[in-house]
């Protein structure tokens, strides 16, 4: 299960650890050897990693072998692993080494398909993407103790972001001519135009009803409808993940105990980090105990986060563009949001922060702090309490917002982007009335406070005040008597 040179290095590391600790094997070294000994290299199961062969069958074999052994790490070394659906299992970690890429295959290639979307009787209350999980590049359901780790990349090249991309122009035109879908519920779902055709994938990573999940260090390019969709997942950690995608970045839906940290998400066409609480599970489940910290969200042209150019050239047919790329609560909001903090985050060339409760949600005990925003294309802070009530009529009513604190927020260039004007440069801003009229207000108050203290100190010293004493006098010396 492990390459000879890797085993030699591990033995050498273990021997060194034993020698330096007085010939006693260090516990950490023992753990490392034990973990590496349970690594399952996908090439041992037939994967080629050449970007041409279909490697998902080999990857799934390695996952099955690890799960059958009670758990382990499935290892993808440097290479490009062209794949359709990869099915995770409990107690198994998927590790993408530096230089490793999981490449989402295109069904038009003719040598495979993604897993079909499972039936969902509650699909009338949210769109197709939120209602299905198995039609994904990597997916898992009813799992525990799983991880997706490593500095490698997931490239969703063959994934679609909408149903129309899974059909030909002729097929889409025919659906448009049919008018409203007679099978659709009161909110327009499900409908054939929204649905992704069987065999196509629309998510990079999709997880449902699982717990104890870690997603760390990976990068996701072009993730489809969702780069990461977690529904009903508890004890979820997403850390140091970089996403440069064509629709939603990270969506945590009806999840509990979630830690999202140190992530960079670029999603020009949809939301970057998005807590939700839909009815996709068939009941209203609250999203709660969530921390989002030390993250950056943006709406640069797709792909330009990863290549370091950070371009802002994309325009719609009418010559305008309003990048999304924000942190938003909702809009799916049946179960509500509780006990959530967002802190130390940067918004750049995106929409602003949005808190939306429109499907009967109770949004409470939320703290937003230490936020900087630049080049914001709409309202920097948007709070919405509505009555869309997209859920079973007998259980859905207008929600409420309470105990929400928003503080220490800095915003620059919101007006220009909202009006589709070019951003103001720093030299322009330094010469603007806004800089002198607003910024100096704070400076003036600081100068006055400090100046007052200096003048008062000099005055008291000259008057021989008992509250003052000569410079250089001992600490015990005062002019007080009696």
C-alpha positions in Angstrom: 0.0 0.0 0.0 3.0 2.3 0.3 6.0 2.9 -1.9 9.4 1.5 -0.9 11.1 4.9 -0.8 8.4 6.4 1.4 8.7 3.4 3.8 12.4 3.9 4.0 12.0 7.6 4.8 9.5 6.7 7.5 11.7 4.1 9.1 14.6 6.6 9.1 12.4 9.2 10.7 11.3 6.7 13.3 14.9 5.7 14.1 16.0 9.3 14.4 13.1 10.1 16.7 14.0 7.1 18.9 17.7 8.0 19.0 17.0 11.7 19.9 14.7 10.7 22.7 17.0 8.3 24.5 16.2 5.3 22.4 12.5 5.7 23.3 10.1 5.8 20.4 8.4 9.2 20.3 4.6 8.8 20.3 4.1 11.2 17.4 6.5 9.3 15.2 4.6 6.1 16.0 1.3 7.8 14.9 2.9 9.1 11.7 4.2 5.6 10.7 0.8 4.0 11.6 -1.0 6.6 9.5 1.3 6.3 6.4 1.1 2.5 6.6 -2.6 2.8 6.0 -2.2 4.9 2.9 -3.8 3.6 -0.3 -2.1 4.8 -3.4 -4.7 5.0 -6.2 -2.1 4.0 -8.8 -1.9 0.6 -7.1 -5.5 0.2 -8.0 -5.1 1.1 -11.6 -5.2 4.9 -11.8 -2.9 6.4 -14.4 -2.9 10.1 -13.4 -2.2 11.2 -17.0 -5.3 13.3 -17.6 -6.5 11.0 -20.3 -7.5 7.7 -18.7 -10.6 7.5 -16.6 -9.3 7.1 -13.0 -12.5 7.4 -10.9 -13.0 3.5 -10.9 -9.5 3.1 -9.5 -10.1 5.9 -6.9 -13.3 4.3 -5.8 -11.6 0.9 -5.5 -9.0 2.5 -3.2 -11.7 4.1 -1.1 -13.5 0.8 -0.8 -10.3 -1.0 0.3 -9.6 1.7 2.9 -13.1 1.5 4.3 -13.0 -2.3 4.4 -9.8 -2.2 6.4 -11.5 0.1 9.0 -10.2 3.3 7.6 -7.2 4.9 6.0 -5.9 7.6 3.7 -6.4 7.3 -0.1 -3.4 9.0 -1.7 -3.3 10.9 -5.0 0.3 11.7 -5.9 1.2 14.3 -8.5 -0.7 13.8 -11.7 -4.1 14.6 -13.3 -6.9 12.1 -12.4 -9.7 12.4 -14.8 -12.9 11.3 -13.0 -16.6 11.0 -12.8 -18.3 10.5 -9.4 -16.0 9.7 -6.5 -17.9 8.1 -3.6 -16.6 8.8 -0.1 -16.9 6.4 2.8 -16.7 6.7 6.6 -13.3 6.8 8.3 -11.5 7.5 5.0 -9.4 10.6 4.1 -8.8 11.6 0.5 -5.4 13.3 0.2 -4.3 15.3 -2.8 -0.6 15.7 -2.9 1.2 18.8 -4.3 0.7 18.6 -8.1 -2.3 16.3 -7.9 -5.4 17.3 -9.7 -8.8 15.6 -9.8 -10.2 16.6 -13.2 -14.0 16.5 -13.6 -14.7 14.5 -16.8 -17.1 15.6 -19.5 -20.0 13.3 -20.2 -19.7 14.3 -23.9 -16.4 12.3 -24.0 -18.5 9.2 -24.1 -16.7 7.0 -21.6 -18.8 7.6 -18.5 -21.3 9.6 -16.6 -21.8 11.1 -13.2 -24.1 9.4 -10.6 -27.8 10.1 -11.2 -29.5 12.6 -8.8 -31.4 10.7 -6.1 -35.2 11.3 -5.8 -36.2 13.9 -3.3 -39.9 14.3 -2.4 -39.2 17.8 -1.0 -37.7 19.2 -4.2 -40.6 21.7 -4.6 -39.2 24.0 -1.9 -35.8 24.7 -3.4 -34.0 24.6 -6.7 -32.5 21.5 -8.3 -29.0 22.1 -7.0 -30.0 22.3 -3.4 -32.2 19.2 -3.7 -29.7 16.6 -4.9 -26.2 15.5 -3.9 -25.1 12.4 -5.8 -24.7 14.0 -9.2 -21.4 15.4 -8.1 -17.7 14.9 -8.7 -17.1 14.0 -5.0 -20.0 13.1 -2.8 -20.9 11.3 0.5 -24.1 10.6 2.4 -24.7 9.4 6.0 -20.9 9.3 6.7 -18.7 10.0 9.7 -15.0 10.8 10.2 -14.1 11.8 6.6 -11.5 14.3 5.3 -10.5 15.8 2.0 -7.0 17.2 2.5 -3.8 18.3 0.8 -2.4 21.1 -1.4 -3.7 19.5 -4.6 -6.5 20.8 -6.8 -10.0 19.9 -7.8 -10.8 21.2 -11.3 -14.5 20.9 -12.2 -13.9 21.3 -15.9 -16.7 18.9 -16.9 -19.2 20.2 -14.4 -22.2 22.4 -15.2 -23.5 25.4 -13.2 -27.1 25.2 -14.5 -29.5 22.7 -16.2 -29.3 24.4 -19.5 -25.6 23.6 -19.8 -26.4 19.9 -19.7 -28.6 20.2 -22.8 -28.2 21.2 -26.4 -29.6 24.5 -27.7 -32.3 22.7 -29.5 -33.4 20.9 -26.3 -33.4 24.2 -24.3 -35.4 25.9 -27.0 -38.0 23.1 -26.9 -38.4 23.4 -23.2 -38.9 27.2 -23.5 -41.7 26.6 -26.0 -43.5 24.3 -23.5 -44.1 27.1 -21.1 -44.5 26.5 -17.3 -43.8 23.0 -16.1 -47.1 21.4 -15.1 -45.3 19.2 -12.5 -43.9 22.3 -10.7 -45.1 23.1 -7.2 -46.3 26.5 -5.9 -42.8 28.0 -6.0 -42.0 26.8 -9.5 -40.0 23.7 -8.5 -39.2 21.1 -9.7 -39.1 22.1 -13.3 -37.4 20.6 -16.4 -35.6 23.8 -17.3 -33.9 24.0 -13.8 -33.0 20.4 -13.7 -29.6 19.0 -14.7 -29.9 16.0 -17.1 -29.0 12.6 -15.7 -25.4 11.7 -16.2 -24.1 15.3 -15.7 -22.5 16.6 -12.6 -23.1 20.1 -11.1 -21.1 20.1 -7.8 -17.4 19.6 -7.0 -18.0 18.4 -3.4 -21.4 17.4 -2.0 -22.1 16.0 1.5 -25.4 15.1 3.1 -26.3 14.1 6.7 -22.7 13.4 7.8 -20.6 14.4 10.8 -16.9 14.9 11.8 -15.8 16.3 8.4 -12.6 18.1 7.6 -11.9 19.9 4.3 -8.5 21.5 4.4 -5.8 23.0 2.2 -7.3 22.0 -1.2 -8.0 24.3 -4.1 -11.2 24.2 -6.2 -11.3 25.7 -9.7 -14.6 26.0 -11.7 -16.8 24.1 -9.1 -20.2 24.1 -11.0 -23.3 25.1 -9.1 -21.5 24.6 -5.8 -17.8 24.2 -5.1 -18.8 22.8 -1.7 -22.4 22.0 -0.6 -22.8 20.6 2.9 -26.4 19.8 3.9 -27.2 18.5 7.4 -23.4 18.1 8.2 -22.3 18.5 11.8 -18.9 19.2 13.2 -17.6 20.5 9.9 -14.2 22.2 9.5 -13.3 24.0 6.3 -9.8 25.5 6.6 -7.3 27.1 4.3 -9.3 26.3 1.2 -9.0 28.4 -2.0 -11.9 28.5 -4.4 -12.0 30.2 -7.8 -15.4 29.3 -9.3 -18.3 30.0 -11.6 -21.2 30.0 -9.2 -21.5 29.4 -5.4 -18.4 28.8 -3.3 -19.1 27.3 0.1 -22.7 26.6 1.1 -23.5 25.2 4.6 -27.1 24.3 4.7 -28.8 23.1 7.9 -25.5 22.4 9.5 -24.3 22.5 13.2 -20.9 23.2 14.7 -19.2 24.6 11.6 -15.7 26.3 11.4 -14.8 28.1 8.2 -11.4 29.8 8.5 -8.6 31.1 6.5 -10.4 30.6 3.2 -10.2 32.6 0.0 -13.3 32.4 -2.2 -13.7 34.1 -5.6 -17.1 33.7 -7.1 -18.1 36.5 -9.5 -21.5 35.1 -10.5 -22.9 34.0 -7.1 -22.3 33.9 -3.4 -18.9 33.1 -1.9 -19.6 31.8 1.6 -23.3 31.2 2.3 -25.0 29.7 5.4 -28.4 28.4 4.5 -31.3 26.4 6.1 -33.4 25.0 3.3 -36.2 22.4 3.4 -34.1 20.0 1.3 -34.0 17.4 4.1 -37.7 17.3 4.4 -37.8 19.3 7.6 -36.7 22.7 8.9 -33.3 22.4 10.5 -31.4 25.4 11.9 -27.9 26.3 10.9 -26.2 27.1 14.2 -22.9 27.4 16.1 -21.0 28.7 13.0 -17.8 30.7 12.9 -16.5 32.3 9.7 -13.1 34.0 10.3 -10.0 35.2 8.5 -11.5 34.8 5.1 -11.4 36.8 1.9 -14.3 36.9 -0.7 -14.2 38.5 -4.1 -15.8 38.7 -7.6 -12.8 38.9 -9.9 -13.0 37.2 -13.3 -13.1 33.5 -12.8 -9.7 31.9 -12.9 -7.8 35.2 -12.2 -7.6 34.6 -8.5 -5.5 31.5 -9.1 -3.4 33.0 -11.9 -2.7 36.1 -9.8 -4.0 38.7 -12.3 -7.2 39.5 -10.4 -8.9 40.8 -13.5 -12.2 42.8 -13.5 -12.8 42.8 -17.3 -16.0 40.7 -17.6 -19.1 42.5 -18.7 -22.6 41.3 -19.5 -24.1 41.9 -22.9 -25.4 45.3 -21.9 -21.8 46.4 -20.9 -22.3 46.3 -17.2 -21.5 43.7 -14.4 -22.2 43.6 -10.7 -19.9 40.9 -9.1 -21.4 38.9 -6.3 -18.7 37.0 -4.3 -20.1 37.9 -0.9 -20.9 36.4 2.5 -24.7 35.9 2.7 -27.1 34.3 5.1 -30.0 32.7 3.1 -31.9 33.2 0.9 -33.0 29.6 1.7 -34.0 30.1 5.3 -36.6 27.6 6.6 -34.7 26.4 9.7 -33.1 29.7 10.7 -29.7 30.8 11.9 -28.4 30.9 15.5 -25.2 31.5 17.3 -23.0 32.6 14.3 -20.0 34.9 14.2 -18.3 36.5 11.1 -15.0 38.2 11.9 -11.8 39.4 10.4 -13.0 39.1 6.8 -12.1 41.0 3.6 -14.6 41.8 0.8 -12.9 43.0 -2.4 -14.8 43.7 -5.7 -18.0 42.0 -4.6 -21.4 42.6 -3.1 -21.7 43.5 0.6 -22.8 41.4 3.6 -26.4 40.2 3.5 -28.5 38.7 6.2 -31.8 37.4 4.7 -34.6 35.6 6.5 -37.6 35.1 4.1 -38.8 31.5 4.6 -39.9 31.6 8.2 -36.4 31.8 9.7 -35.5 33.0 13.2 -32.2 34.8 12.8 -30.7 35.5 16.2 -27.5 35.8 18.2 -25.3 36.9 15.3 -22.2 39.0 15.6 -20.3 40.6 12.6 -17.1 42.3 13.4 -13.8 43.5 11.9 -14.8 43.6 8.3 -13.2 45.6 5.5 -14.9 46.1 2.1 -13.5 47.7 -1.0 -15.2 48.2 -4.4 -18.6 47.0 -3.3 -21.2 46.7 -6.1 -24.4 47.1 -4.0 -25.4 47.9 -0.4 -22.4 47.1 1.9 -24.8 45.8 4.6 -28.2 44.4 3.6 -30.7 43.0 6.2 -33.9 41.5 4.9 -36.9 40.1 6.7 -39.5 38.8 4.2 -42.4 36.5 3.8 -41.5 34.4 0.7 -42.3 31.4 2.9 -41.0 28.8 0.5 -41.9 25.7 2.5 -45.0 23.7 3.6 -47.7 26.2 4.2 -48.8 24.8 7.5 -45.3 25.1 9.0 -44.0 28.3 7.5 -44.6 31.8 8.9 -42.8 35.1 8.8 -39.6 34.9 10.8 -37.7 37.4 13.0 -34.3 39.0 13.5 -33.0 39.7 17.0 -29.8 40.2 18.9 -27.7 41.0 15.8 -24.5 43.1 16.3 -22.6 44.6 13.4 -19.5 46.6 14.3 -16.0 47.7 13.1 -16.9 47.7 9.4 -14.9 49.8 6.9 -16.2 50.4 3.4 -14.5 52.1 0.4 -15.8 52.6 -3.1 -19.3 51.3 -2.7 -21.0 54.2 -4.5 -18.8 54.0 -7.6 -19.3 50.2 -8.2 -23.1 50.4 -7.5 -23.3 53.1 -10.2 -21.1 50.9 -12.5 -18.4 53.6 -12.4 -14.7 53.0 -12.2 -13.2 52.6 -8.7 -11.6 55.6 -7.1 -7.8 55.2 -6.9 -5.8 56.0 -3.8 -4.4 59.2 -5.2 -7.9 60.4 -6.2 -9.2 59.5 -2.8 -6.4 61.4 -0.9 -7.4 64.5 -2.8 -11.2 64.0 -2.4 -13.5 65.9 -0.1 -14.5 62.6 1.5 -11.0 62.0 2.8 -10.6 65.5 4.3 -14.2 65.8 5.6 -14.6 62.3 7.1 -11.1 60.9 7.8 -9.8 64.1 9.5 -12.8 64.1 11.8 -11.2 61.2 13.6 -7.8 62.7 13.4 -9.0 66.0 14.7 -10.6 64.4 17.8 -7.3 62.5 18.5 -5.2 65.7 18.1 -7.5 67.7 20.4 -7.4 65.0 23.0 -3.6 64.6 23.0 -3.1 68.4 22.7 -5.3 69.0 25.7 -3.5 66.6 27.9 -0.1 68.1 26.9 -1.2 71.7 27.7 -2.9 70.7 30.9 0.2 68.8 32.1 2.4 71.8 31.4 0.0 74.2 33.2 -0.3 72.0 36.3 3.5 71.6 36.5 4.0 75.4 36.3 1.4 76.0 39.0 3.1 73.5 41.3 0.1 71.4 41.4 0.2 68.5 43.9 -0.9 66.3 41.0 2.5 67.0 39.4 6.2 66.9 40.4 9.5 67.9 39.0 11.0 65.8 36.2 13.5 63.3 37.7 12.0 63.4 41.2 11.6 60.0 43.0 8.3 58.2 42.6 7.6 58.7 46.3 8.0 62.4 46.1 4.9 64.6 45.9 4.0 68.1 46.9 1.2 66.9 49.1 1.5 67.8 52.8 -0.5 66.9 55.9 
